[in-house]
Amino acid sequence: MSDEQQKCKCPPPGAPAWMATFSDLMSLLMCFFVLLLSFSEMDVLKFKQLAGSMREAFGVQNQIKVEDIPKGTSIIAQEFSPGRPEPTPLNEVRQMTINNDMNTLDVRSEEGESSVQDKLQGIEQMIRMQEEQAKREAVQFAEVLAQEIGDGAVEVETDGTKLIIRVKEKGSFDSGSAELKFAYIPVIAKIRDVLIDISGRVAIEGHTDNIPYSGNRFSSNWDLSAARALAVAEELFSDARIDQSRFQVSGYADSKPLVPNNTADNRARNRRVEIVIQKGSDKEVLERLQSRPDGDTEGQGLRPGEIF
């Protein structure tokens, strides 16, 4: 074989012909994956979950500095707990409203609610003690005024923390008059002797029937009722032992009748002067009304309007 024939069997110089096609294919594939990567979106949550799983699997630890104290830590246990923390005595803000359109916020806490309950229980206990005290004092008045109660000239009644001594017109005042009868002064003296040793605010209230006043001395039933209440108060004040700062004198005419003014007997019953002894202050009575349901006196073992 000649040298020329051997030279013809050798491959041509340079890269093979298929390398150009292969290079073009690899370039196209690279561009395709670059485009896919550029159009893709990374899910951060899944990435973190995947990273956490890899960390747990391979034991990789990473210390991350935080600016705020983790919500699950406490002073006692310095280890982070991913669980939901239990409620603490700290104040928590709640929206306390019935109307959804209102934005009133009431800040309460478990400790504050328990203290409110304790205060309400203390008020209830104090009111029950005052009511029992009013009943005992009513019995004391009833024993002293037993004869007058039997004659129908005086009534002694309790209404919750109130003690009411009802001086009727019969035997105390003449019709249309505000002058206390001389024979009735000893009755007022009996009331005064017991009243000196009894605590509480005292209101002396005058009442009449619905028949308009027709005399010349007073302008109306309002004037007459106030004058009768003042006459009883002045007789009580005749003893220097009486503390006048405890007293309040007022007239109500026919605005607060005991019974309807439809008969002569009912009108006679409405003509009266009441000595009302209030045990406790107005604030305590207000708290009582707010803490109890309306009319809930039977639940406390009370009998409103008990007459002796």
C-alpha positions in Angstrom: 0.0 0.0 0.0 1.3 3.4 -0.9 1.8 6.3 1.3 -1.1 8.2 -0.4 -3.6 5.5 0.4 -2.7 5.5 4.0 -3.1 9.2 4.2 -6.7 9.0 2.8 -7.8 6.6 5.7 -6.8 9.1 8.4 -9.6 11.3 9.9 -9.8 14.9 8.7 -8.1 17.5 11.0 -10.3 19.4 13.6 -13.3 18.4 15.8 -15.6 15.7 14.6 -18.7 16.8 12.8 -21.2 15.6 15.5 -19.6 17.9 18.1 -21.3 20.9 16.5 -24.7 19.4 16.8 -24.1 18.2 20.4 -22.8 21.7 21.4 -25.9 23.3 19.9 -28.2 20.9 21.8 -26.4 21.5 25.2 -26.7 25.3 24.7 -30.4 25.0 24.0 -31.0 22.8 27.0 -29.1 25.3 29.3 -31.1 28.2 28.0 -34.3 26.2 28.5 -33.5 25.5 32.2 -32.3 29.0 32.8 -35.7 30.3 31.5 -37.5 27.8 33.7 -35.6 29.0 36.8 -36.3 32.6 35.9 -40.0 32.0 35.7 -40.3 29.9 38.9 -41.2 31.3 42.4 -39.7 30.0 45.6 -42.1 29.0 48.4 -40.3 30.4 51.5 -42.4 28.4 54.0 -41.7 25.1 52.2 -38.0 26.0 51.9 -37.8 26.6 55.6 -39.6 23.4 56.3 -37.3 21.5 54.0 -34.3 23.2 55.6 -35.6 22.4 59.1 -36.1 18.7 58.1 -32.5 18.6 56.7 -31.2 20.2 59.8 -32.9 17.7 62.0 -31.8 14.8 59.8 -28.1 15.9 59.6 -27.8 17.5 63.0 -27.0 21.0 61.6 -27.5 23.7 64.2 -27.7 27.4 63.6 -27.9 30.1 66.2 -30.2 32.9 65.2 -30.1 36.2 67.2 -33.4 37.7 67.9 -34.2 41.3 69.0 -37.4 40.5 71.0 -37.9 37.9 73.7 -39.8 34.9 72.4 -43.4 34.8 73.6 -43.2 31.3 74.9 -40.3 31.9 77.4 -40.8 32.7 81.0 -38.5 33.8 83.9 -38.7 30.3 85.5 -38.2 28.2 82.4 -35.6 29.7 80.1 -36.2 27.2 77.3 -38.2 28.1 74.3 -41.6 26.3 74.0 -43.4 26.4 70.7 -46.7 25.5 72.4 -49.5 28.0 73.1 -48.7 29.8 76.4 -51.2 29.5 79.2 -53.2 32.7 80.3 -51.4 34.8 82.9 -52.8 37.3 85.5 -51.7 40.1 83.2 -54.4 42.5 81.9 -56.0 41.4 78.7 -58.1 43.7 76.6 -61.6 42.5 75.7 -64.4 44.3 73.9 -67.4 44.3 76.2 -70.4 45.5 74.3 -73.8 44.3 73.2 -74.1 46.6 70.2 -71.6 45.5 67.5 -71.4 49.1 66.2 -69.9 50.3 69.5 -66.1 50.3 70.1 -66.1 50.5 73.9 -63.3 48.5 75.4 -63.2 47.2 78.9 -59.9 46.1 80.4 -60.3 43.3 82.8 -58.2 40.6 84.3 -58.9 37.4 86.2 -57.6 39.0 89.4 -59.8 42.0 88.9 -62.9 40.0 88.3 -62.4 38.0 91.5 -61.9 41.2 93.4 -65.2 42.6 92.0 -67.0 39.4 93.1 -65.5 39.7 96.6 -66.7 43.3 96.8 -70.2 42.4 95.6 -70.4 39.6 98.2 -69.2 42.0 100.9 -71.9 44.5 99.9 -74.6 41.8 99.9 -73.5 40.7 103.4 -73.5 44.3 104.6 -77.0 44.9 103.2 -78.3 41.8 104.8 -76.9 42.9 108.2 -78.5 46.3 107.7 -81.9 44.7 106.9 -81.7 42.6 110.0 -80.8 45.6 112.0 -83.8 47.5 110.6 -86.1 44.6 111.6 -84.7 44.5 115.1 -85.1 48.3 115.5 -88.7 48.1 114.1 -89.5 45.5 116.8 -88.1 48.0 119.3 -90.3 50.8 118.0 -93.3 48.4 117.9 -92.9 47.5 121.6 -92.7 51.2 122.6 -95.7 52.2 120.5 -97.8 49.1 121.1 -100.8 51.1 122.3 -100.7 53.6 119.5 -100.3 50.8 116.9 -103.3 49.1 118.5 -105.4 52.3 118.2 -104.5 52.6 114.5 -102.6 55.9 115.0 -99.1 54.7 114.1 -97.7 52.0 111.8 -94.2 50.6 111.9 -92.9 49.0 108.7 -89.6 47.8 107.2 -88.8 48.0 103.5 -85.4 46.4 102.9 -82.9 48.6 104.7 -85.5 51.3 105.5 -87.5 51.5 108.7 -90.7 53.5 108.3 -92.7 55.0 111.2 -96.0 56.1 109.8 -97.8 58.8 111.8 -101.5 58.9 110.6 -103.6 62.0 110.6 -106.0 60.3 113.1 -105.2 61.8 116.5 -102.2 63.8 115.3 -103.6 66.7 113.1 -107.0 68.3 112.6 -108.3 68.3 109.1 -106.6 70.9 107.0 -104.3 71.9 109.9 -100.5 71.5 110.4 -100.5 72.0 114.2 -99.6 68.9 116.1 -102.3 68.1 118.7 -101.2 68.5 122.3 -102.3 64.9 123.1 -100.1 63.5 120.4 -96.9 65.1 121.7 -96.1 62.2 124.1 -96.2 59.8 121.1 -93.6 61.9 119.3 -91.6 61.9 122.6 -91.6 58.1 122.6 -90.4 58.0 119.0 -87.7 60.5 119.8 -86.4 58.5 122.8 -85.9 55.4 120.6 -84.6 57.4 117.7 -81.7 59.0 119.6 -80.0 55.6 119.9 -80.6 54.5 116.4 -78.1 55.2 113.5 -78.9 56.1 110.0 -80.3 59.1 108.0 -83.8 60.2 108.8 -86.3 61.7 106.3 -89.5 63.2 107.6 -92.1 63.2 104.7 -95.5 64.7 104.7 -98.3 63.3 102.5 -102.0 64.3 101.8 -104.9 62.9 99.8 -105.9 64.2 96.3 -108.6 66.6 97.5 -107.4 70.1 96.9 -106.8 72.3 99.9 -109.6 74.8 100.3 -108.4 76.8 103.3 -106.7 80.2 103.6 -103.6 79.3 105.6 -101.8 77.1 103.0 -101.6 77.6 99.2 -101.9 73.9 98.3 -101.6 70.4 99.5 -97.8 70.7 98.8 -97.6 73.5 101.4 -99.8 71.6 103.8 -97.8 68.3 103.6 -94.5 70.1 104.1 -95.9 72.1 107.1 -97.0 68.9 108.8 -93.7 67.2 108.2 -92.0 70.3 109.6 -94.2 70.3 112.7 -93.2 66.7 113.5 -89.5 67.5 112.9 -89.7 70.6 115.2 -91.2 68.5 118.0 -88.4 65.9 117.6 -85.8 68.7 117.6 -87.1 70.0 120.9 -84.7 67.6 122.6 -81.1 68.8 122.3 -79.8 65.2 122.1 -81.2 65.0 118.5 -78.6 65.4 115.8 -80.4 67.6 113.3 -77.8 67.1 110.6 -79.2 63.6 110.1 -82.6 64.8 109.2 -84.3 65.9 105.9 -87.8 67.4 105.8 -90.0 67.3 102.7 -93.6 67.4 101.5 -95.0 65.2 98.7 -98.7 66.2 98.7 -100.7 63.4 97.0 -97.8 62.2 94.7 -97.0 59.1 96.7 -100.3 57.5 97.9 -100.3 54.3 99.8 -103.6 53.3 98.3 -105.9 54.7 95.6 -107.8 57.8 96.7 -111.1 56.4 95.7 -112.8 56.0 99.1 -112.9 58.1 102.3 -111.0 55.4 104.3 -108.2 55.3 101.6 -107.9 59.0 101.6 -107.6 59.0 105.4 -104.8 56.5 105.2 -102.9 58.6 102.6 -103.0 61.6 104.9 -99.9 60.9 107.0 -96.4 61.8 108.0 -93.7 59.2 107.6 -90.4 59.1 109.6 -88.1 57.1 107.3 -84.8 55.8 108.7 -82.4 54.7 106.0 -79.7 52.2 107.1 -76.6 52.7 105.0 -75.8 55.4 102.3 -77.2 56.1 98.9 -74.1 54.6 97.2 -74.6 51.3 99.0 -78.3 51.2 98.0 -77.3 52.0 94.4 -74.8 49.2 94.4 -77.5 46.9 95.9 -79.9 47.7 93.0 -77.1 47.1 90.4 -75.9 43.8 91.8 -79.4 42.3 92.3 -82.0 41.5 89.7 -85.2 43.5 89.9 -87.4 42.3 92.7 -85.0 39.7 93.9 -85.6 40.0 97.6 -87.1 36.6 98.3 -83.8 35.0 97.3 -82.1 36.7 100.2 -84.7 35.7 102.7 -86.2 39.2 102.9 -89.8 40.3 103.2 -90.3 43.8 101.8 -93.1 45.9 103.3 -93.2 43.9 106.6 -95.6 45.8 108.9 -95.6 45.5 112.7 
